[in-house]
Amino acid sequence: MTYAHSVQLLSMALSFLSPIPLYASYLRLCFTNAGLSRQALDIDNETTLHFWSPHQTSTHKPSLVFIHGFGPVSLWQWRRQVQFFSPHFNLYVPDLVFFGESTTKSSERSEIFQAKSVASLLEKLGVEKYSVVGTSYGGFVAYHMARMWPERVEKVVIASSGANMRRSDNEQLMRKSKFENLGDLMLPRDSSQLRALIGLAVFRQGRVHMIPDFFLNDFISKLYTENRREKLELLKGLTLGQDETVNISPLQQDVLLIWGEHDKIFPLDMAIQLKELIGKNVKLESIKEASHVPQIERPKKFNYTVYDFLCGSS
């Protein structure tokens, strides 16, 4: 048996033993048990979105939309929120264009296009009013949805999302991460790049070094390689953070900014500045012992903070 053949057999064995498909099945079961089903809808002649929505909507529940950030699809980012909020809201959890099976023939790549796509999806589903929660890149999308459709979007939660970023903020992030470009950071191609991203995204990193390379590479191959070229185009197509002028306008809605206190991608100082820019009715809540993904690191604190905001009086 040749060395190359041995490596191929080992690779096949590791793929067969991969825990990722098993955990994905568990996540799908969590979403299903929360009363959601996986669907797809053509929102126009060019764009198709895949999403999770209620098996059966309730007229007694308000509607709530969760919008994921860059990285794995929504299934991997919102499990604890879906389980917590499903008794109280009709939940809609889309995969943005070029994430998962959502796709478009359009040449548009901006986060504004993503916002238009999600808004069109909800309109086609007959969801007239809703609140929206967006994390990181999804926070950009949530911001634009609230800006463009204030008559539809009731309350807004922007989590760990520097919508007020400037070009120099991106440059500082590149220096901090020691990457040459944003694509290598947000779309890692090997275990060392994924370790670097995890180092910026999570607060507790004590066990990160114990994760074997083959597991991280398997994670990348199954969750980061799909539509890589198009996702790089999405990063280049961002309208936010392209120059030193902060080009955002205030929102009319009540807004909650919720941040990990130790966020290294969008530091808490950006949240403090964003609070002054985004509107009059804005609350900022920071979560201790959390970095860029507080909804995953501190889900209980995150969930109750968001719930109190959404269900409290305006």
C-alpha positions as protocol buffer text, in pm:
chain_id: "A"
residue {
  index: 1
  type: MET
  ca { x: 0 y: 0 z: 0 }
}
residue {
  index: 2
  type: THR
  ca { x: 143 y: 336 z: -98 }
}
residue {
  index: 3
  type: TYR
  ca { x: 174 y: 632 z: 138 }
}
residue {
  index: 4
  type: ALA
  ca { x: -78 y: 833 z: -66 }
}
residue {
  index: 5
  type: HIS
  ca { x: -325 y: 547 z: -47 }
}
residue {
  index: 6
  type: SER
  ca { x: -278 y: 524 z: 329 }
}
residue {
  index: 7
  type: VAL
  ca { x: -345 y: 896 z: 368 }
}
residue {
  index: 8
  type: GLN
  ca { x: -658 y: 865 z: 153 }
}
residue {
  index: 9
  type: LEU
  ca { x: -788 y: 579 z: 366 }
}
residue {
  index: 10
  type: LEU
  ca { x: -715 y: 772 z: 685 }
}
residue {
  index: 11
  type: SER
  ca { x: -897 y: 1074 z: 547 }
}
residue {
  index: 12
  type: MET
  ca { x: -1197 y: 861 z: 460 }
}
residue {
  index: 13
  type: ALA
  ca { x: -1197 y: 705 z: 807 }
}
residue {
  index: 14
  type: LEU
  ca { x: -1184 y: 1046 z: 977 }
}
residue {
  index: 15
  type: SER
  ca { x: -1469 y: 1168 z: 757 }
}
residue {
  index: 16
  type: PHE
  ca { x: -1674 y: 864 z: 852 }
}
residue {
  index: 17
  type: LEU
  ca { x: -1599 y: 919 z: 1221 }
}
residue {
  index: 18
  type: SER
  ca { x: -1660 y: 1294 z: 1203 }
}
residue {
  index: 19
  type: PRO
  ca { x: -1883 y: 1418 z: 1486 }
}
residue {
  index: 20
  type: ILE
  ca { x: -1998 y: 1717 z: 1281 }
}
residue {
  index: 21
  type: PRO
  ca { x: -2282 y: 1546 z: 1087 }
}
residue {
  index: 22
  type: LEU
  ca { x: -2398 y: 1386 z: 1412 }
}
residue {
  index: 23
  type: TYR
  ca { x: -2405 y: 1720 z: 1592 }
}
residue {
  index: 24
  type: ALA
  ca { x: -2579 y: 1882 z: 1295 }
}
residue {
  index: 25
  type: SER
  ca { x: -2850 y: 1617 z: 1326 }
}
residue {
  index: 26
  type: TYR
  ca { x: -2884 y: 1705 z: 1693 }
}
residue {
  index: 27
  type: LEU
  ca { x: -2919 y: 2074 z: 1604 }
}
residue {
  index: 28
  type: ARG
  ca { x: -3189 y: 1998 z: 1348 }
}
residue {
  index: 29
  type: LEU
  ca { x: -3373 y: 1797 z: 1612 }
}
residue {
  index: 30
  type: CYS
  ca { x: -3354 y: 2094 z: 1852 }
}
residue {
  index: 31
  type: PHE
  ca { x: -3504 y: 2325 z: 1591 }
}
residue {
  index: 32
  type: THR
  ca { x: -3774 y: 2072 z: 1505 }
}
residue {
  index: 33
  type: ASN
  ca { x: -3861 y: 2015 z: 1870 }
}
residue {
  index: 34
  type: ALA
  ca { x: -3893 y: 2393 z: 1906 }
}
residue {
  index: 35
  type: GLY
  ca { x: -4177 y: 2379 z: 1652 }
}
residue {
  index: 36
  type: LEU
  ca { x: -3978 y: 2487 z: 1345 }
}
residue {
  index: 37
  type: SER
  ca { x: -3948 y: 2326 z: 1004 }
}
residue {
  index: 38
  type: ARG
  ca { x: -3694 y: 2372 z: 727 }
}
residue {
  index: 39
  type: GLN
  ca { x: -3828 y: 2537 z: 413 }
}
residue {
  index: 40
  type: ALA
  ca { x: -3717 y: 2713 z: 95 }
}
residue {
  index: 41
  type: LEU
  ca { x: -3882 y: 2994 z: -97 }
}
residue {
  index: 42
  type: ASP
  ca { x: -3807 y: 3171 z: -425 }
}
residue {
  index: 43
  type: ILE
  ca { x: -3838 y: 3537 z: -334 }
}
residue {
  index: 44
  type: ASP
  ca { x: -3800 y: 3643 z: -698 }
}
residue {
  index: 45
  type: ASN
  ca { x: -3671 y: 3503 z: -1027 }
}
residue {
  index: 46
  type: GLU
  ca { x: -3310 y: 3515 z: -907 }
}
residue {
  index: 47
  type: THR
  ca { x: -3296 y: 3450 z: -533 }
}
residue {
  index: 48
  type: THR
  ca { x: -3393 y: 3154 z: -316 }
}
residue {
  index: 49
  type: LEU
  ca { x: -3373 y: 3159 z: 63 }
}
residue {
  index: 50
  type: HIS
  ca { x: -3374 y: 2857 z: 290 }
}
residue {
  index: 51
  type: PHE
  ca { x: -3507 y: 2920 z: 637 }
}
residue {
  index: 52
  type: TRP
  ca { x: -3663 y: 2778 z: 953 }
}
residue {
  index: 53
  type: SER
  ca { x: -4016 y: 2887 z: 1039 }
}
residue {
  index: 54
  type: PRO
  ca { x: -4301 y: 2767 z: 1261 }
}
residue {
  index: 55
  type: HIS
  ca { x: -4484 y: 2445 z: 1177 }
}
residue {
  index: 56
  type: GLN
  ca { x: -4792 y: 2645 z: 1267 }
}
residue {
  index: 57
  type: THR
  ca { x: -4801 y: 3015 z: 1347 }
}
residue {
  index: 58
  type: SER
  ca { x: -4994 y: 3146 z: 1645 }
}
residue {
  index: 59
  type: THR
  ca { x: -5198 y: 3465 z: 1624 }
}
residue {
  index: 60
  type: HIS
  ca { x: -5123 y: 3519 z: 1994 }
}
residue {
  index: 61
  type: LYS
  ca { x: -4747 y: 3536 z: 1945 }
}
residue {
  index: 62
  type: PRO
  ca { x: -4545 y: 3825 z: 1798 }
}
residue {
  index: 63
  type: SER
  ca { x: -4293 y: 3744 z: 1526 }
}
residue {
  index: 64
  type: LEU
  ca { x: -3918 y: 3743 z: 1580 }
}
residue {
  index: 65
  type: VAL
  ca { x: -3640 y: 3706 z: 1322 }
}
residue {
  index: 66
  type: PHE
  ca { x: -3288 y: 3581 z: 1402 }
}
residue {
  index: 67
  type: ILE
  ca { x: -3014 y: 3672 z: 1152 }
}
residue {
  index: 68
  type: HIS
  ca { x: -2682 y: 3489 z: 1174 }
}
residue {
  index: 69
  type: GLY
  ca { x: -2331 y: 3622 z: 1133 }
}
residue {
  index: 70
  type: PHE
  ca { x: -2047 y: 3510 z: 908 }
}
residue {
  index: 71
  type: GLY
  ca { x: -1946 y: 3148 z: 960 }
}
residue {
  index: 72
  type: PRO
  ca { x: -2165 y: 2837 z: 980 }
}
residue {
  index: 73
  type: VAL
  ca { x: -2533 y: 2861 z: 890 }
}
residue {
  index: 74
  type: SER
  ca { x: -2805 y: 2970 z: 1131 }
}
residue {
  index: 75
  type: LEU
  ca { x: -2851 y: 2616 z: 1264 }
}
residue {
  index: 76
  type: TRP
  ca { x: -2512 y: 2641 z: 1436 }
}
residue {
  index: 77
  type: GLN
  ca { x: -2552 y: 2995 z: 1571 }
}
residue {
  index: 78
  type: TRP
  ca { x: -2900 y: 3017 z: 1727 }
}
residue {
  index: 79
  type: ARG
  ca { x: -2980 y: 2682 z: 1895 }
}
residue {
  index: 80
  type: ARG
  ca { x: -3009 y: 2814 z: 2250 }
}
residue {
  index: 81
  type: GLN
  ca { x: -3214 y: 3112 z: 2134 }
}
residue {
  index: 82
  type: VAL
  ca { x: -3456 y: 2902 z: 1929 }
}
residue {
  index: 83
  type: GLN
  ca { x: -3517 y: 2674 z: 2226 }
}
residue {
  index: 84
  type: PHE
  ca { x: -3571 y: 2967 z: 2462 }
}
residue {
  index: 85
  type: PHE
  ca { x: -3782 y: 3201 z: 2246 }
}
residue {
  index: 86
  type: SER
  ca { x: -4005 y: 2955 z: 2057 }
}
residue {
  index: 87
  type: PRO
  ca { x: -4272 y: 2937 z: 2334 }
}
residue {
  index: 88
  type: HIS
  ca { x: -4309 y: 3316 z: 2320 }
}
residue {
  index: 89
  type: PHE
  ca { x: -4265 y: 3411 z: 1952 }
}
residue {
  index: 90
  type: ASN
  ca { x: -4328 y: 3292 z: 1600 }
}
residue {
  index: 91
  type: LEU
  ca { x: -3964 y: 3245 z: 1499 }
}
residue {
  index: 92
  type: TYR
  ca { x: -3812 y: 3293 z: 1155 }
}
residue {
  index: 93
  type: VAL
  ca { x: -3447 y: 3195 z: 1112 }
}
residue {
  index: 94
  type: PRO
  ca { x: -3317 y: 3243 z: 756 }
}
residue {
  index: 95
  type: ASP
  ca { x: -2986 y: 3145 z: 603 }
}
residue {
  index: 96
  type: LEU
  ca { x: -2853 y: 3452 z: 428 }
}
residue {
  index: 97
  type: VAL
  ca { x: -2765 y: 3444 z: 59 }
}
residue {
  index: 98
  type: PHE
  ca { x: -2465 y: 3213 z: -9 }
}
residue {
  index: 99
  type: PHE
  ca { x: -2489 y: 3055 z: 334 }
}
residue {
  index: 100
  type: GLY
  ca { x: -2613 y: 2698 z: 331 }
}
residue {
  index: 101
  type: GLU
  ca { x: -2840 y: 2645 z: 33 }
}
residue {
  index: 102
  type: SER
  ca { x: -2957 y: 3006 z: 0 }
}
residue {
  index: 103
  type: THR
  ca { x: -2845 y: 3143 z: -333 }
}
residue {
  index: 104
  type: THR
  ca { x: -2893 y: 3411 z: -597 }
}
residue {
  index: 105
  type: LYS
  ca { x: -2817 y: 3475 z: -963 }
}
residue {
  index: 106
  type: SER
  ca { x: -2799 y: 3847 z: -889 }
}
residue {
  index: 107
  type: SER
  ca { x: -2462 y: 4022 z: -897 }
}
residue {
  index: 108
  type: GLU
  ca { x: -2548 y: 4220 z: -582 }
}
residue {
  index: 109
  type: ARG
  ca { x: -2335 y: 4138 z: -280 }
}
residue {
  index: 110
  type: SER
  ca { x: -2397 y: 4406 z: -17 }
}
residue {
  index: 111
  type: GLU
  ca { x: -2552 y: 4360 z: 326 }
}
residue {
  index: 112
  type: ILE
  ca { x: -2829 y: 4588 z: 197 }
}
residue {
  index: 113
  type: PHE
  ca { x: -2911 y: 4319 z: -60 }
}
residue {
  index: 114
  type: GLN
  ca { x: -2922 y: 4064 z: 222 }
}
residue {
  index: 115
  type: ALA
  ca { x: -3165 y: 4291 z: 412 }
}
residue {
  index: 116
  type: LYS
  ca { x: -3388 y: 4327 z: 106 }
}
residue {
  index: 117
  type: SER
  ca { x: -3386 y: 3949 z: 57 }
}
residue {
  index: 118
  type: VAL
  ca { x: -3489 y: 3873 z: 416 }
}
residue {
  index: 119
  type: ALA
  ca { x: -3757 y: 4145 z: 410 }
}
residue {
  index: 120
  type: SER
  ca { x: -3894 y: 4004 z: 83 }
}
residue {
  index: 121
  type: LEU
  ca { x: -3901 y: 3656 z: 235 }
}
residue {
  index: 122
  type: LEU
  ca { x: -4105 y: 3775 z: 532 }
}
residue {
  index: 123
  type: GLU
  ca { x: -4341 y: 3970 z: 307 }
}
residue {
  index: 124
  type: LYS
  ca { x: -4403 y: 3661 z: 94 }
}
residue {
  index: 125
  type: LEU
  ca { x: -4470 y: 3462 z: 410 }
}
residue {
  index: 126
  type: GLY
  ca { x: -4729 y: 3719 z: 515 }
}
residue {
  index: 127
  type: VAL
  ca { x: -4534 y: 3837 z: 821 }
}
residue {
  index: 128
  type: GLU
  ca { x: -4636 y: 4201 z: 840 }
}
residue {
  index: 129
  type: LYS
  ca { x: -4464 y: 4308 z: 1163 }
}
residue {
  index: 130
  type: TYR
  ca { x: -4169 y: 4159 z: 1346 }
}
residue {
  index: 131
  type: SER
  ca { x: -3873 y: 4232 z: 1567 }
}
residue {
  index: 132
  type: VAL
  ca { x: -3526 y: 4138 z: 1451 }
}
residue {
  index: 133
  type: VAL
  ca { x: -3210 y: 4012 z: 1622 }
}
residue {
  index: 134
  type: GLY
  ca { x: -2884 y: 4015 z: 1425 }
}
residue {
  index: 135
  type: THR
  ca { x: -2536 y: 3915 z: 1534 }
}
residue {
  index: 136
  type: SER
  ca { x: -2210 y: 4042 z: 1378 }
}
residue {
  index: 137
  type: TYR
  ca { x: -2262 y: 4050 z: 997 }
}
residue {
  index: 138
  type: GLY
  ca { x: -2627 y: 3973 z: 1069 }
}
residue {
  index: 139
  type: GLY
  ca { x: -2639 y: 4288 z: 1279 }
}
residue {
  index: 140
  type: PHE
  ca { x: -2555 y: 4491 z: 969 }
}
residue {
  index: 141
  type: VAL
  ca { x: -2847 y: 4323 z: 793 }
}
residue {
  index: 142
  type: ALA
  ca { x: -3081 y: 4385 z: 1088 }
}
residue {
  index: 143
  type: TYR
  ca { x: -2979 y: 4752 z: 1097 }
}
residue {
  index: 144
  type: HIS
  ca { x: -3064 y: 4802 z: 729 }
}
residue {
  index: 145
  type: MET
  ca { x: -3395 y: 4620 z: 764 }
}
residue {
  index: 146
  type: ALA
  ca { x: -3494 y: 4852 z: 1049 }
}
residue {
  index: 147
  type: ARG
  ca { x: -3373 y: 5158 z: 857 }
}
residue {
  index: 148
  type: MET
  ca { x: -3554 y: 5076 z: 533 }
}
residue {
  index: 149
  type: TRP
  ca { x: -3879 y: 4934 z: 677 }
}
residue {
  index: 150
  type: PRO
  ca { x: -3957 y: 5112 z: 1005 }
}
residue {
  index: 151
  type: GLU
  ca { x: -4327 y: 5039 z: 953 }
}
residue {
  index: 152
  type: ARG
  ca { x: -4257 y: 4663 z: 966 }
}
residue {
  index: 153
  type: VAL
  ca { x: -3969 y: 4627 z: 1212 }
}
residue {
  index: 154
  type: GLU
  ca { x: -4091 y: 4683 z: 1568 }
}
residue {
  index: 155
  type: LYS
  ca { x: -3782 y: 4639 z: 1787 }
}
residue {
  index: 156
  type: VAL
  ca { x: -3418 y: 4585 z: 1697 }
}
residue {
  index: 157
  type: VAL
  ca { x: -3144 y: 4388 z: 1871 }
}
residue {
  index: 158
  type: ILE
  ca { x: -2793 y: 4435 z: 1738 }
}
residue {
  index: 159
  type: ALA
  ca { x: -2548 y: 4191 z: 1895 }
}
residue {
  index: 160
  type: SER
  ca { x: -2171 y: 4227 z: 1869 }
}
residue {
  index: 161
  type: SER
  ca { x: -2203 y: 4417 z: 1543 }
}
residue {
  index: 162
  type: GLY
  ca { x: -2005 y: 4733 z: 1475 }
}
residue {
  index: 163
  type: ALA
  ca { x: -2234 y: 4897 z: 1222 }
}
residue {
  index: 164
  type: ASN
  ca { x: -2037 y: 5216 z: 1291 }
}
residue {
  index: 165
  type: MET
  ca { x: -1704 y: 5068 z: 1188 }
}
residue {
  index: 166
  type: ARG
  ca { x: -1459 y: 5272 z: 986 }
}
residue {
  index: 167
  type: ARG
  ca { x: -1185 y: 5165 z: 748 }
}
residue {
  index: 168
  type: SER
  ca { x: -929 y: 5212 z: 1026 }
}
residue {
  index: 169
  type: ASP
  ca { x: -1124 y: 4970 z: 1247 }
}
residue {
  index: 170
  type: ASN
  ca { x: -1084 y: 4702 z: 980 }
}
residue {
  index: 171
  type: GLU
  ca { x: -714 y: 4782 z: 953 }
}
residue {
  index: 172
  type: GLN
  ca { x: -676 y: 4755 z: 1330 }
}
residue {
  index: 173
  type: LEU
  ca { x: -851 y: 4419 z: 1330 }
}
residue {
  index: 174
  type: MET
  ca { x: -611 y: 4293 z: 1064 }
}
residue {
  index: 175
  type: ARG
  ca { x: -312 y: 4402 z: 1272 }
}
residue {
  index: 176
  type: LYS
  ca { x: -459 y: 4237 z: 1579 }
}
residue {
  index: 177
  type: SER
  ca { x: -531 y: 3912 z: 1398 }
}
residue {
  index: 178
  type: LYS
  ca { x: -202 y: 3919 z: 1202 }
}
residue {
  index: 179
  type: PHE
  ca { x: -387 y: 3842 z: 879 }
}
residue {
  index: 180
  type: GLU
  ca { x: -339 y: 4029 z: 555 }
}
residue {
  index: 181
  type: ASN
  ca { x: -706 y: 4037 z: 462 }
}
residue {
  index: 182
  type: LEU
  ca { x: -1048 y: 3994 z: 614 }
}
residue {
  index: 183
  type: GLY
  ca { x: -1126 y: 3690 z: 401 }
}
residue {
  index: 184
  type: ASP
  ca { x: -855 y: 3476 z: 561 }
}
residue {
  index: 185
  type: LEU
  ca { x: -983 y: 3567 z: 905 }
}
residue {
  index: 186
  type: MET
  ca { x: -1355 y: 3519 z: 845 }
}
residue {
  index: 187
  type: LEU
  ca { x: -1320 y: 3221 z: 609 }
}
residue {
  index: 188
  type: PRO
  ca { x: -1033 y: 3013 z: 753 }
}
residue {
  index: 189
  type: ARG
  ca { x: -873 y: 2758 z: 524 }
}
residue {
  index: 190
  type: ASP
  ca { x: -669 y: 2560 z: 777 }
}
residue {
  index: 191
  type: SER
  ca { x: -656 y: 2482 z: 1146 }
}
residue {
  index: 192
  type: SER
  ca { x: -415 y: 2763 z: 1234 }
}
residue {
  index: 193
  type: GLN
  ca { x: -645 y: 3023 z: 1078 }
}
residue {
  index: 194
  type: LEU
  ca { x: -947 y: 2877 z: 1257 }
}
residue {
  index: 195
  type: ARG
  ca { x: -759 y: 2885 z: 1589 }
}
residue {
  index: 196
  type: ALA
  ca { x: -686 y: 3253 z: 1528 }
}
residue {
  index: 197
  type: LEU
  ca { x: -1054 y: 3324 z: 1461 }
}
residue {
  index: 198
  type: ILE
  ca { x: -1160 y: 3133 z: 1773 }
}
residue {
  index: 199
  type: GLY
  ca { x: -902 y: 3329 z: 1971 }
}
residue {
  index: 200
  type: LEU
  ca { x: -1076 y: 3653 z: 1873 }
}
residue {
  index: 201
  type: ALA
  ca { x: -1432 y: 3523 z: 1900 }
}
residue {
  index: 202
  type: VAL
  ca { x: -1444 y: 3353 z: 2242 }
}
residue {
  index: 203
  type: PHE
  ca { x: -1355 y: 3460 z: 2594 }
}
residue {
  index: 204
  type: ARG
  ca { x: -1249 y: 3130 z: 2749 }
}
residue {
  index: 205
  type: GLN
  ca { x: -973 y: 2981 z: 2536 }
}
residue {
  index: 206
  type: GLY
  ca { x: -815 y: 2740 z: 2781 }
}
residue {
  index: 207
  type: ARG
  ca { x: -905 y: 2428 z: 2587 }
}
residue {
  index: 208
  type: VAL
  ca { x: -875 y: 2559 z: 2233 }
}
residue {
  index: 209
  type: HIS
  ca { x: -514 y: 2437 z: 2205 }
}
residue {
  index: 210
  type: MET
  ca { x: -628 y: 2086 z: 2297 }
}
residue {
  index: 211
  type: ILE
  ca { x: -849 y: 2052 z: 1989 }
}
residue {
  index: 212
  type: PRO
  ca { x: -662 y: 1838 z: 1733 }
}
residue {
  index: 213
  type: ASP
  ca { x: -586 y: 1984 z: 1392 }
}
residue {
  index: 214
  type: PHE
  ca { x: -774 y: 1711 z: 1207 }
}
residue {
  index: 215
  type: PHE
  ca { x: -1095 y: 1805 z: 1389 }
}
residue {
  index: 216
  type: LEU
  ca { x: -1058 y: 2175 z: 1308 }
}
residue {
  index: 217
  type: ASN
  ca { x: -977 y: 2096 z: 946 }
}
residue {
  index: 218
  type: ASP
  ca { x: -1282 y: 1870 z: 928 }
}
residue {
  index: 219
  type: PHE
  ca { x: -1492 y: 2153 z: 1071 }
}
residue {
  index: 220
  type: ILE
  ca { x: -1356 y: 2386 z: 802 }
}
residue {
  index: 221
  type: SER
  ca { x: -1418 y: 2138 z: 521 }
}
residue {
  index: 222
  type: LYS
  ca { x: -1780 y: 2083 z: 621 }
}
residue {
  index: 223
  type: LEU
  ca { x: -1881 y: 2432 z: 734 }
}
residue {
  index: 224
  type: TYR
  ca { x: -1651 y: 2692 z: 576 }
}
residue {
  index: 225
  type: THR
  ca { x: -1561 y: 2581 z: 224 }
}
residue {
  index: 226
  type: GLU
  ca { x: -1903 y: 2601 z: 59 }
}
residue {
  index: 227
  type: ASN
  ca { x: -1952 y: 2913 z: -158 }
}
residue {
  index: 228
  type: ARG
  ca { x: -1617 y: 3051 z: -47 }
}
residue {
  index: 229
  type: ARG
  ca { x: -1573 y: 3267 z: -358 }
}
residue {
  index: 230
  type: GLU
  ca { x: -1918 y: 3420 z: -319 }
}
residue {
  index: 231
  type: LYS
  ca { x: -1865 y: 3482 z: 52 }
}
residue {
  index: 232
  type: LEU
  ca { x: -1541 y: 3666 z: -24 }
}
residue {
  index: 233
  type: GLU
  ca { x: -1747 y: 3880 z: -260 }
}
residue {
  index: 234
  type: LEU
  ca { x: -1991 y: 3949 z: 25 }
}
residue {
  index: 235
  type: LEU
  ca { x: -1705 y: 4080 z: 238 }
}
residue {
  index: 236
  type: LYS
  ca { x: -1586 y: 4302 z: -45 }
}
residue {
  index: 237
  type: GLY
  ca { x: -1944 y: 4416 z: -107 }
}
residue {
  index: 238
  type: LEU
  ca { x: -1998 y: 4558 z: 241 }
}
residue {
  index: 239
  type: THR
  ca { x: -2113 y: 4919 z: 234 }
}
residue {
  index: 240
  type: LEU
  ca { x: -2022 y: 4973 z: 600 }
}
residue {
  index: 241
  type: GLY
  ca { x: -1663 y: 5037 z: 701 }
}
residue {
  index: 242
  type: GLN
  ca { x: -1536 y: 5140 z: 360 }
}
residue {
  index: 243
  type: ASP
  ca { x: -1405 y: 5483 z: 464 }
}
residue {
  index: 244
  type: GLU
  ca { x: -1339 y: 5693 z: 773 }
}
residue {
  index: 245
  type: THR
  ca { x: -1685 y: 5849 z: 771 }
}
residue {
  index: 246
  type: VAL
  ca { x: -1946 y: 5658 z: 970 }
}
residue {
  index: 247
  type: ASN
  ca { x: -2232 y: 5633 z: 720 }
}
residue {
  index: 248
  type: ILE
  ca { x: -2526 y: 5525 z: 935 }
}
residue {
  index: 249
  type: SER
  ca { x: -2845 y: 5709 z: 1016 }
}
residue {
  index: 250
  type: PRO
  ca { x: -3049 y: 5690 z: 1338 }
}
residue {
  index: 251
  type: LEU
  ca { x: -3325 y: 5431 z: 1374 }
}
residue {
  index: 252
  type: GLN
  ca { x: -3681 y: 5510 z: 1477 }
}
residue {
  index: 253
  type: GLN
  ca { x: -3732 y: 5189 z: 1675 }
}
residue {
  index: 254
  type: ASP
  ca { x: -3633 y: 5093 z: 2026 }
}
residue {
  index: 255
  type: VAL
  ca { x: -3288 y: 4936 z: 1995 }
}
residue {
  index: 256
  type: LEU
  ca { x: -3091 y: 4703 z: 2218 }
}
residue {
  index: 257
  type: LEU
  ca { x: -2716 y: 4677 z: 2169 }
}
residue {
  index: 258
  type: ILE
  ca { x: -2591 y: 4363 z: 2340 }
}
residue {
  index: 259
  type: TRP
  ca { x: -2218 y: 4300 z: 2350 }
}
residue {
  index: 260
  type: GLY
  ca { x: -1959 y: 4067 z: 2495 }
}
residue {
  index: 261
  type: GLU
  ca { x: -1751 y: 4275 z: 2733 }
}
residue {
  index: 262
  type: HIS
  ca { x: -1430 y: 4127 z: 2589 }
}
residue {
  index: 263
  type: ASP
  ca { x: -1518 y: 4138 z: 2219 }
}
residue {
  index: 264
  type: LYS
  ca { x: -1194 y: 4157 z: 2019 }
}
residue {
  index: 265
  type: ILE
  ca { x: -1356 y: 4184 z: 1676 }
}
residue {
  index: 266
  type: PHE
  ca { x: -1586 y: 4477 z: 1754 }
}
residue {
  index: 267
  type: PRO
  ca { x: -1457 y: 4612 z: 2089 }
}
residue {
  index: 268
  type: LEU
  ca { x: -1704 y: 4742 z: 2346 }
}
residue {
  index: 269
  type: ASP
  ca { x: -1591 y: 5099 z: 2276 }
}
residue {
  index: 270
  type: MET
  ca { x: -1756 y: 5067 z: 1935 }
}
residue {
  index: 271
  type: ALA
  ca { x: -2085 y: 4976 z: 2105 }
}
residue {
  index: 272
  type: ILE
  ca { x: -2061 y: 5285 z: 2326 }
}
residue {
  index: 273
  type: GLN
  ca { x: -2006 y: 5504 z: 2020 }
}
residue {
  index: 274
  type: LEU
  ca { x: -2283 y: 5328 z: 1827 }
}
residue {
  index: 275
  type: LYS
  ca { x: -2527 y: 5396 z: 2109 }
}
residue {
  index: 276
  type: GLU
  ca { x: -2480 y: 5769 z: 2058 }
}
residue {
  index: 277
  type: LEU
  ca { x: -2527 y: 5744 z: 1681 }
}
residue {
  index: 278
  type: ILE
  ca { x: -2811 y: 5505 z: 1625 }
}
residue {
  index: 279
  type: GLY
  ca { x: -3108 y: 5671 z: 1789 }
}
residue {
  index: 280
  type: LYS
  ca { x: -3276 y: 5814 z: 2097 }
}
residue {
  index: 281
  type: ASN
  ca { x: -3427 y: 5495 z: 2238 }
}
residue {
  index: 282
  type: VAL
  ca { x: -3116 y: 5280 z: 2262 }
}
residue {
  index: 283
  type: LYS
  ca { x: -3004 y: 5054 z: 2546 }
}
residue {
  index: 284
  type: LEU
  ca { x: -2657 y: 4904 z: 2573 }
}
residue {
  index: 285
  type: GLU
  ca { x: -2603 y: 4585 z: 2772 }
}
residue {
  index: 286
  type: SER
  ca { x: -2260 y: 4426 z: 2806 }
}
residue {
  index: 287
  type: ILE
  ca { x: -2216 y: 4065 z: 2909 }
}
residue {
  index: 288
  type: LYS
  ca { x: -1925 y: 3971 z: 3132 }
}
residue {
  index: 289
  type: GLU
  ca { x: -1703 y: 3673 z: 3050 }
}
residue {
  index: 290
  type: ALA
  ca { x: -1805 y: 3682 z: 2685 }
}
residue {
  index: 291
  type: SER
  ca { x: -1640 y: 3795 z: 2365 }
}
residue {
  index: 292
  type: HIS
  ca { x: -1787 y: 3808 z: 2013 }
}
residue {
  index: 293
  type: VAL
  ca { x: -2051 y: 3534 z: 2051 }
}
residue {
  index: 294
  type: PRO
  ca { x: -2233 y: 3602 z: 2381 }
}
residue {
  index: 295
  type: GLN
  ca { x: -2540 y: 3416 z: 2254 }
}
residue {
  index: 296
  type: ILE
  ca { x: -2325 y: 3100 z: 2258 }
}
residue {
  index: 297
  type: GLU
  ca { x: -2090 y: 3173 z: 2550 }
}
residue {
  index: 298
  type: ARG
  ca { x: -2350 y: 3315 z: 2791 }
}
residue {
  index: 299
  type: PRO
  ca { x: -2686 y: 3206 z: 2641 }
}
residue {
  index: 300
  type: LYS
  ca { x: -2891 y: 3238 z: 2959 }
}
residue {
  index: 301
  type: LYS
  ca { x: -2782 y: 3597 z: 3023 }
}
residue {
  index: 302
  type: PHE
  ca { x: -2817 y: 3682 z: 2654 }
}
residue {
  index: 303
  type: ASN
  ca { x: -3165 y: 3532 z: 2626 }
}
residue {
  index: 304
  type: TYR
  ca { x: -3313 y: 3694 z: 2934 }
}
residue {
  index: 305
  type: THR
  ca { x: -3165 y: 4033 z: 2844 }
}
residue {
  index: 306
  type: VAL
  ca { x: -3316 y: 4016 z: 2494 }
}
residue {
  index: 307
  type: TYR
  ca { x: -3648 y: 3881 z: 2625 }
}
residue {
  index: 308
  type: ASP
  ca { x: -3681 y: 4163 z: 2880 }
}
residue {
  index: 309
  type: PHE
  ca { x: -3615 y: 4416 z: 2606 }
}
residue {
  index: 310
  type: LEU
  ca { x: -3859 y: 4266 z: 2357 }
}
residue {
  index: 311
  type: CYS
  ca { x: -4140 y: 4204 z: 2603 }
}
residue {
  index: 312
  type: GLY
  ca { x: -4100 y: 4515 z: 2815 }
}
residue {
  index: 313
  type: SER
  ca { x: -4299 y: 4830 z: 2754 }
}
residue {
  index: 314
  type: SER
  ca { x: -4156 y: 5081 z: 2508 }
}
